[in-house]
Structure formats: C-alpha cells, structure tokens
Amino acid sequence: MKRNLTLALEEDLLTNARVAAARRNKTLTELIREFLRSLTGGDRERRASLKRLRTLMDEKPLGVGRAKWTREEAHER
C-alpha cells in the first residue's frame, strides 16, 4: 500500500531536485522513491555481495605465481 508524504523544502532545493529528476526522465516522486530504496535496501545488498566475495576469496585465493623476471627487468625503462 502506498502512502503520501509531505515534505517542507527550500524553494531552490525543490527546483534543483525537479531539474535533476527531469534530466533523468523521472518524476520527483520516482527519484525520491529510488533514493529511499537505495538508502534502506542498498546496504543489505552490499553486505550480501561482500559476504559472497569473501567466501569466494577464501575458497580460491588469488596469486600471481612465481615471478619470472628480476627486479632490474621489472624496473627497466
């Protein structure tokens, strides 16, 4: 169920927000809704992604193998 929300904003902030929404071909309501979704759900998704990444890194550690060049070769110009 959707509910209405009343905000009190400075006129210049409201104008700039409407312009930002128009540049994205969105309404101000859509822009605010996306922001609130990212604010409340984005952290959860980010934490889940980091957890998956850590699991993968633990399962298959990354390495470059044994170096096949000397220090001088690596810094050669």
N, CA, C and O atoms as a GROMACS GRO file, in nm:
protein
  308
    1MET      N    1   0.084  -0.118   0.000
    1MET     CA    2   0.000   0.000   0.000
    1MET      C    3   0.089   0.125   0.000
    1MET      O    4   0.183   0.134   0.079
    2LYS      N    5   0.060   0.217  -0.086
    2LYS     CA    6   0.134   0.342  -0.093
    2LYS      C    7   0.070   0.444  -0.001
    2LYS      O    8  -0.052   0.450   0.014
    3ARG      N    9   0.156   0.525   0.061
    3ARG     CA   10   0.109   0.631   0.149
    3ARG      C   11   0.170   0.762   0.103
    3ARG      O   12   0.279   0.763   0.046
    4ASN      N   13   0.102   0.870   0.125
    4ASN     CA   14   0.152   1.002   0.089
    4ASN      C   15   0.244   1.055   0.198
    4ASN      O   16   0.231   1.020   0.315
    5LEU      N   17   0.337   1.139   0.157
    5LEU     CA   18   0.433   1.201   0.247
    5LEU      C   19   0.442   1.347   0.211
    5LEU      O   20   0.453   1.382   0.094
    6THR      N   21   0.439   1.433   0.311
    6THR     CA   22   0.452   1.577   0.288
    6THR      C   23   0.589   1.620   0.335
    6THR      O   24   0.632   1.589   0.446
    7LEU      N   25   0.659   1.693   0.248
    7LEU     CA   26   0.792   1.744   0.280
    7LEU      C   27   0.792   1.895   0.275
    7LEU      O   28   0.721   1.955   0.194
    8ALA      N   29   0.870   1.957   0.361
    8ALA     CA   30   0.890   2.101   0.356
    8ALA      C   31   1.034   2.124   0.310
    8ALA      O   32   1.128   2.092   0.382
    9LEU      N   33   1.048   2.180   0.190
    9LEU     CA   34   1.181   2.202   0.131
    9LEU      C   35   1.198   2.348   0.091
    9LEU      O   36   1.100   2.417   0.060
   10GLU      N   37   1.322   2.393   0.093
   10GLU     CA   38   1.351   2.527   0.044
   10GLU      C   39   1.319   2.531  -0.105
   10GLU      O   40   1.333   2.430  -0.175
   11GLU      N   41   1.276   2.645  -0.153
   11GLU     CA   42   1.234   2.659  -0.291
   11GLU      C   43   1.346   2.622  -0.389
   11GLU      O   44   1.321   2.554  -0.488
   12ASP      N   45   1.469   2.667  -0.362
   12ASP     CA   46   1.578   2.638  -0.454
   12ASP      C   47   1.613   2.489  -0.455
   12ASP      O   48   1.648   2.434  -0.560
   13LEU      N   49   1.603   2.423  -0.341
   13LEU     CA   50   1.627   2.279  -0.335
   13LEU      C   51   1.521   2.204  -0.415
   13LEU      O   52   1.553   2.111  -0.489
   14LEU      N   53   1.397   2.244  -0.399
   14LEU     CA   54   1.289   2.180  -0.473
   14LEU      C   55   1.306   2.200  -0.624
   14LEU      O   56   1.288   2.106  -0.701
   15THR      N   57   1.341   2.320  -0.665
   15THR     CA   58   1.363   2.349  -0.807
   15THR      C   59   1.478   2.265  -0.862
   15THR      O   60   1.465   2.205  -0.969
   16ASN      N   61   1.589   2.262  -0.789
   16ASN     CA   62   1.704   2.183  -0.834
   16ASN      C   63   1.673   2.034  -0.839
   16ASN      O   64   1.720   1.963  -0.928
   17ALA      N   65   1.594   1.986  -0.744
   17ALA     CA   66   1.557   1.845  -0.742
   17ALA      C   67   1.468   1.811  -0.861
   17ALA      O   68   1.483   1.705  -0.922
   18ARG      N   69   1.376   1.901  -0.894
   18ARG     CA   70   1.289   1.877  -1.012
   18ARG      C   71   1.372   1.874  -1.140
   18ARG      O   72   1.346   1.792  -1.229
   19VAL      N   73   1.470   1.962  -1.150
   19VAL     CA   74   1.557   1.964  -1.267
   19VAL      C   75   1.636   1.834  -1.275
   19VAL      O   76   1.648   1.774  -1.382
   20ALA      N   77   1.691   1.789  -1.161
   20ALA     CA   78   1.768   1.664  -1.158
   20ALA      C   79   1.680   1.545  -1.199
   20ALA      O   80   1.725   1.457  -1.272
   21ALA      N   81   1.556   1.543  -1.153
   21ALA     CA   82   1.464   1.436  -1.191
   21ALA      C   83   1.434   1.441  -1.341
   21ALA      O   84   1.432   1.338  -1.408
   22ALA      N   85   1.410   1.560  -1.392
   22ALA     CA   86   1.378   1.575  -1.535
   22ALA      C   87   1.495   1.530  -1.622
   22ALA      O   88   1.474   1.470  -1.727
   23ARG      N   89   1.617   1.559  -1.579
   23ARG     CA   90   1.735   1.515  -1.655
   23ARG      C   91   1.743   1.364  -1.664
   23ARG      O   92   1.800   1.309  -1.758
   24ARG      N   93   1.686   1.298  -1.566
   24ARG     CA   94   1.687   1.151  -1.564
   24ARG      C   95   1.557   1.092  -1.619
   24ARG      O   96   1.533   0.972  -1.611
   25ASN      N   97   1.473   1.181  -1.676
   25ASN     CA   98   1.342   1.140  -1.730
   25ASN      C   99   1.258   1.070  -1.624
   25ASN      O  100   1.194   0.969  -1.651
   26LYS      N  101   1.258   1.126  -1.503
   26LYS     CA  102   1.182   1.071  -1.392
   26LYS      C  103   1.104   1.182  -1.324
   26LYS      O  104   1.134   1.300  -1.340
   27THR      N  105   1.003   1.141  -1.249
   27THR     CA  106   0.934   1.238  -1.166
   27THR      C  107   1.012   1.253  -1.037
   27THR      O  108   1.096   1.170  -1.003
   28LEU      N  109   0.983   1.360  -0.966
   28LEU     CA  110   1.049   1.380  -0.838
   28LEU      C  111   1.012   1.268  -0.741
   28LEU      O  112   1.096   1.224  -0.661
   29THR      N  113   0.890   1.221  -0.747
   29THR     CA  114   0.847   1.110  -0.663
   29THR      C  115   0.930   0.984  -0.692
   29THR      O  116   0.974   0.916  -0.600
   30GLU      N  117   0.951   0.954  -0.821
   30GLU     CA  118   1.032   0.837  -0.857
   30GLU      C  119   1.175   0.850  -0.806
   30GLU      O  120   1.233   0.754  -0.756
   31LEU      N  121   1.230   0.970  -0.819
   31LEU     CA  122   1.367   0.994  -0.774
   31LEU      C  123   1.379   0.974  -0.622
   31LEU      O  124   1.472   0.910  -0.575
   32ILE      N  125   1.284   1.029  -0.548
   32ILE     CA  126   1.286   1.014  -0.402
   32ILE      C  127   1.265   0.868  -0.363
   32ILE      O  128   1.330   0.818  -0.271
   33ARG      N  129   1.174   0.800  -0.432
   33ARG     CA  130   1.148   0.659  -0.402
   33ARG      C  131   1.274   0.575  -0.426
   33ARG      O  132   1.306   0.489  -0.344
   34GLU      N  133   1.346   0.599  -0.536
   34GLU     CA  134   1.470   0.526  -0.564
   34GLU      C  135   1.576   0.555  -0.458
   34GLU      O  136   1.647   0.465  -0.413
   35PHE      N  137   1.584   0.681  -0.417
   35PHE     CA  138   1.681   0.717  -0.314
   35PHE      C  139   1.650   0.644  -0.184
   35PHE      O  140   1.740   0.589  -0.120
   36LEU      N  141   1.524   0.643  -0.144
   36LEU     CA  142   1.487   0.576  -0.018
   36LEU      C  143   1.508   0.426  -0.027
   36LEU      O  144   1.548   0.364   0.072
   37ARG      N  145   1.482   0.367  -0.142
   37ARG     CA  146   1.508   0.224  -0.159
   37ARG      C  147   1.658   0.194  -0.146
   37ARG      O  148   1.697   0.098  -0.080
   38SER      N  149   1.740   0.277  -0.209
   38SER     CA  150   1.884   0.254  -0.200
   38SER      C  151   1.934   0.278  -0.058
   38SER      O  152   2.026   0.211  -0.011
   39LEU      N  153   1.874   0.373   0.010
   39LEU     CA  154   1.912   0.404   0.147
   39LEU      C  155   1.876   0.289   0.242
   39LEU      O  156   1.953   0.259   0.333
   40THR      N  157   1.763   0.227   0.221
   40THR     CA  158   1.718   0.123   0.313
   40THR      C  159   1.752  -0.018   0.269
   40THR      O  160   1.770  -0.106   0.353
   41GLY      N  161   1.762  -0.042   0.139
   41GLY     CA  162   1.789  -0.177   0.092
   41GLY      C  163   1.927  -0.197   0.037
   41GLY      O  164   1.977  -0.310   0.032
   42GLY      N  165   1.990  -0.090  -0.005
   42GLY     CA  166   2.121  -0.099  -0.066
   42GLY      C  167   2.227  -0.155   0.026
   42GLY      O  168   2.312  -0.233  -0.017
   43ASP      N  169   2.222  -0.117   0.154
   43ASP     CA  170   2.320  -0.168   0.249
   43ASP      C  171   2.309  -0.318   0.264
   43ASP      O  172   2.410  -0.388   0.272
   44ARG      N  173   2.189  -0.368   0.268
   44ARG     CA  174   2.166  -0.511   0.283
   44ARG      C  175   2.225  -0.586   0.163
   44ARG      O  176   2.292  -0.688   0.178
   45GLU      N  177   2.198  -0.534   0.044
   45GLU     CA  178   2.250  -0.597  -0.078
   45GLU      C  179   2.403  -0.589  -0.083
   45GLU      O  180   2.469  -0.684  -0.123
   46ARG      N  181   2.457  -0.475  -0.044
   46ARG     CA  182   2.602  -0.458  -0.045
   46ARG      C  183   2.669  -0.554   0.052
   46ARG      O  184   2.771  -0.614   0.019
   47ARG      N  185   2.612  -0.568   0.171
   47ARG     CA  186   2.669  -0.662   0.268
   47ARG      C  187   2.663  -0.805   0.218
   47ARG      O  188   2.757  -0.882   0.238
   48ALA      N  189   2.553  -0.842   0.153
   48ALA     CA  190   2.540  -0.978   0.098
   48ALA      C  191   2.643  -1.000  -0.013
   48ALA      O  192   2.701  -1.108  -0.022
   49SER      N  193   2.665  -0.900  -0.097
   49SER     CA  194   2.764  -0.912  -0.204
   49SER      C  195   2.905  -0.927  -0.147
   49SER      O  196   2.983  -1.010  -0.194
   50LEU      N  197   2.937  -0.847  -0.046
   50LEU     CA  198   3.068  -0.857   0.017
   50LEU      C  199   3.089  -0.992   0.083
   50LEU      O  200   3.199  -1.048   0.079
   51LYS      N  201   2.984  -1.045   0.143
   51LYS     CA  202   2.994  -1.177   0.206
   51LYS      C  203   3.022  -1.284   0.101
   51LYS      O  204   3.106  -1.371   0.122
   52ARG      N  205   2.952  -1.277  -0.014
   52ARG     CA  206   2.977  -1.372  -0.123
   52ARG      C  207   3.120  -1.359  -0.176
   52ARG      O  208   3.186  -1.459  -0.204
   53LEU      N  209   3.166  -1.236  -0.189
   53LEU     CA  210   3.302  -1.212  -0.238
   53LEU      C  211   3.406  -1.269  -0.142
   53LEU      O  212   3.503  -1.331  -0.184
   54ARG      N  213   3.386  -1.247  -0.012
   54ARG     CA  214   3.480  -1.301   0.087
   54ARG      C  215   3.482  -1.453   0.083
   54ARG      O  216   3.588  -1.515   0.096
   55THR      N  217   3.366  -1.513   0.067
   55THR     CA  218   3.358  -1.659   0.058
   55THR      C  219   3.437  -1.709  -0.062
   55THR      O  220   3.513  -1.805  -0.052
   56LEU      N  221   3.418  -1.644  -0.177
   56LEU     CA  222   3.492  -1.683  -0.297
   56LEU      C  223   3.642  -1.666  -0.279
   56LEU      O  224   3.720  -1.750  -0.322
   57MET      N  225   3.681  -1.557  -0.214
   57MET     CA  226   3.824  -1.532  -0.193
   57MET      C  227   3.884  -1.635  -0.099
   57MET      O  228   4.000  -1.675  -0.115
   58ASP      N  229   3.806  -1.679   0.000
   58ASP     CA  230   3.856  -1.782   0.092
   58ASP      C  231   3.869  -1.916   0.022
   58ASP      O  232   3.962  -1.992   0.049
   59GLU      N  233   3.776  -1.946  -0.069
   59GLU     CA  234   3.777  -2.074  -0.140
   59GLU      C  235   3.889  -2.080  -0.242
   59GLU      O  236   3.953  -2.185  -0.258
   60LYS      N  237   3.913  -1.972  -0.312
   60LYS     CA  238   4.014  -1.971  -0.419
   60LYS      C  239   4.099  -1.846  -0.406
   60LYS      O  240   4.071  -1.744  -0.470
   61PRO      N  241   4.202  -1.852  -0.323
   61PRO     CA  242   4.288  -1.734  -0.309
   61PRO      C  243   4.356  -1.701  -0.441
   61PRO      O  244   4.393  -1.790  -0.518
   62LEU      N  245   4.370  -1.574  -0.466
   62LEU     CA  246   4.432  -1.529  -0.589
   62LEU      C  247   4.583  -1.514  -0.570
   62LEU      O  248   4.629  -1.475  -0.462
   63GLY      N  249   4.656  -1.544  -0.672
   63GLY     CA  250   4.800  -1.527  -0.668
   63GLY      C  251   4.852  -1.502  -0.808
   63GLY      O  252   4.784  -1.530  -0.906
   64VAL      N  253   4.970  -1.449  -0.815
   64VAL     CA  254   5.029  -1.421  -0.945
   64VAL      C  255   5.130  -1.527  -0.985
   64VAL      O  256   5.187  -1.522  -1.095
   65GLY      N  257   5.153  -1.621  -0.897
   65GLY     CA  258   5.251  -1.724  -0.928
   65GLY      C  259   5.391  -1.676  -0.900
   65GLY      O  260   5.412  -1.571  -0.840
   66ARG      N  261   5.484  -1.753  -0.944
   66ARG     CA  262   5.625  -1.720  -0.921
   66ARG      C  263   5.672  -1.620  -1.027
   66ARG      O  264   5.646  -1.638  -1.146
   67ALA      N  265   5.740  -1.516  -0.983
   67ALA     CA  266   5.790  -1.414  -1.076
   67ALA      C  267   5.897  -1.474  -1.165
   67ALA      O  268   5.983  -1.550  -1.119
   68LYS      N  269   5.891  -1.440  -1.293
   68LYS     CA  270   5.987  -1.493  -1.389
   68LYS      C  271   6.077  -1.382  -1.440
   68LYS      O  272   6.133  -1.392  -1.550
   69TRP      N  273   6.092  -1.276  -1.362
   69TRP     CA  274   6.177  -1.167  -1.401
   69TRP      C  275   6.254  -1.118  -1.280
   69TRP      O  276   6.216  -1.142  -1.165
   70THR      N  277   6.362  -1.050  -1.309
   70THR     CA  278   6.442  -0.995  -1.200
   70THR      C  279   6.390  -0.857  -1.164
   70THR      O  280   6.312  -0.797  -1.238
   71ARG      N  281   6.434  -0.807  -1.051
   71ARG     CA  282   6.394  -0.674  -1.008
   71ARG      C  283   6.436  -0.570  -1.112
   71ARG      O  284   6.360  -0.479  -1.142
   72GLU      N  285   6.554  -0.584  -1.165
   72GLU     CA  286   6.604  -0.491  -1.264
   72GLU      C  287   6.519  -0.493  -1.390
   72GLU      O  288   6.491  -0.388  -1.448
   73GLU      N  289   6.478  -0.612  -1.434
   73GLU     CA  290   6.393  -0.624  -1.552
   73GLU      C  291   6.257  -0.557  -1.527
   73GLU      O  292   6.202  -0.492  -1.616
   74ALA      N  293   6.204  -0.574  -1.407
   74ALA     CA  294   6.074  -0.517  -1.374
   74ALA      C  295   6.078  -0.364  -1.376
   74ALA      O  296   5.978  -0.299  -1.410
   75HIS      N  297   6.192  -0.306  -1.341
   75HIS     CA  298   6.204  -0.160  -1.335
   75HIS      C  299   6.275  -0.101  -1.455
   75HIS      O  300   6.307   0.018  -1.458
   76GLU      N  301   6.300  -0.184  -1.554
   76GLU     CA  302   6.366  -0.138  -1.676
   76GLU      C  303   6.275  -0.044  -1.754
   76GLU      O  304   6.154  -0.065  -1.762
   77ARG      N  305   6.334   0.060  -1.811
   77ARG     CA  306   6.252   0.156  -1.888
   77ARG      C  307   6.282   0.148  -2.032
   77ARG      O  308   6.223   0.221  -2.112
   0.00000   0.00000   0.00000
